[in-house]
Every structure is written in structure tokens, then in C-alpha cells.
Amino acid sequence: MEIAASPLVSVLMTAYNRELYIAEAIESVLSSTYTNFELIIIDDCSQDKTVEIARYYEGKDLRIKVFTNEKNLGDYRNRNKAATYATGQYIKYLDSDDKIYKWGLEYCVEMMEKYPDAGMGILKLKKEVKHVFLDPEDAIYTNYFLHPILNIGPSGTVLKRNAFEQIGYYKPDYGVPSDMYFNLKMASSFPIVLLEKEFFYYRIHEGQELRNQYSYVCYNYKYLNEALLIPGFPLSMDQKNFIMKKARRSFIKLFVNYIRETGQVAKAFRAIYISGLGFKGFLKGILNR
């Protein structure tokens, strides 16, 4: 049962050509047991019936507000724009091709209220992690030296709005993995709470950004290298060097797999420079140095 004076949650739903899925996404929010929310939908110049569908729901429920961009901003710039409309204490991204379970908002708020110092709640991917509340040092160490806990997209997180604003929203410089850079920055700046219940449905389909292999080749090394430069990032220099050695090896694997699967050799070699690895770093990766 929802408690009195419960905090407002801003559910942010960005959309681009999602006419096949957006109705289900909206209806999943409207079915929530937690009712003190606003649903902000921002369309990024869709060419199908996405906006028409969203407007239909806007006319039925005053908690829904629909906005449209005059020009296409791309994924993370559009997420940032959506956040400028938010007024809630918490921000809950839900992609327009995903669904949140009816108890999902209530659970996210419950966990964030239980750990008020947390800046972010994030779905717990590894059951081996025993603690659910981690300070920055423990969160970053756990992620790199025990079990990865920060590798999930925006639908798998809930954010305290003032913490989100304090770190400057998403940095959209890293293509698809921009959310990974964000998770590292948030976890290195504020305590986090691990959410043990899988509170949303992540849809797998052909049109999602996850399938953009080239973006990962270009930016996985780049975002990690720059994340380690965040002021106060809670790792020693030896630990950072160890991580970057692994990142160079990981780049080589992505590079080889991309060529094997696509045959686009020239494009793959361009990624060496886009990534910031450079030819010297590329050779180090091959030699495992």
C-alpha cells in the first residue's frame, strides 16, 4: 500500500519509431501500484505512429505529458532533454520498448527511501554480491575486481534527481555505451543501492541500440579510459593500469569479432583512432601489455 505524502517519481520515456511497443510501455506504467508519478514522453522525430499513440494516452491521463523534438537529438541527448522536464524527487527511465512490472515503481521508491544517501539504484545482476548498499570505493572495486554490477542500461536504474543533476546528466560522447560511463560516474560520486528484484521487462528485438556492434568497438575503451580520469575515482594507479590492460585486450577481441562478422576491415581500423587507443595501444593490446 502506498504511504501518505509519497515522493513524486518522474518516469521518462524517450522514443524513436516505437509504434509497435510504446502502447505496452505506457500501459505498464499506468498499471503501477505506485501512483504518484508523472510520465514524460519525448519523441525524437519518429516517422511512424509513435506520437499519435502517445498523444492518445496523454488525452486519457493528466499525469502524462508528451513532447516532440524539432530535430533528431539521438539517444542520450534526448534522455537529457527529457530530464529537464522532470519535477520528481526520483527519475525512472523506462525505454519505450520495455515494460515495468506493476510493482516496479513501488519497489524502486521503497529501496531508495530505505537508503536515502544513495544517488542511484541499479538492478543487481550478480547474486554473489552480498551487500546491497555500497559506498563509491566498494562499488567500483566490486565492479572491476569481484563481480560486474554496473553494466546495465537506464531502464535498470532509478536515480535521485538532485544527484543526477549534480553530475551533469548523461555524457553522450560514447555512443551506445554512454550509459556505462554514466553508471561509473554516478557510482564513483554517490553511494548506490543494488536492486535485487528484476522489476522491469527488457525486450530484445532487431531495432534496438544494443545491436550496434560498431559503437561498442569505437567507444568501450574510450569511455573507460576517460572514466578513470574522473576526479576522485576510487582506485589506485596500479588498479587503473590493470583495468586498462584488460580494456586493450577487450578491444582486440571486439575488433577481431567485428571484422569476422561484418568483413568491414577499413571501418574496424578507423575505430582504433576513434577509441583513443591509437596504434601504439593497439599493439600493446595484441602483445597483452
Beta strands, then each sheet from edge to edge (+ up, - down):
strand 1: 9-15
strand 2: 37-43
strand 3: 64-68
strand 4: 90-93
strand 5: 99-100
strand 6: 120-123
strand 7: 133-134
strand 8: 157-160
strand 9: 192-195
strand 10: 200-201
sheet 1: 3+ 2+ 1+ 4+ 8- 6+ 9+ 7-
sheet 2: 5+ 10-
end
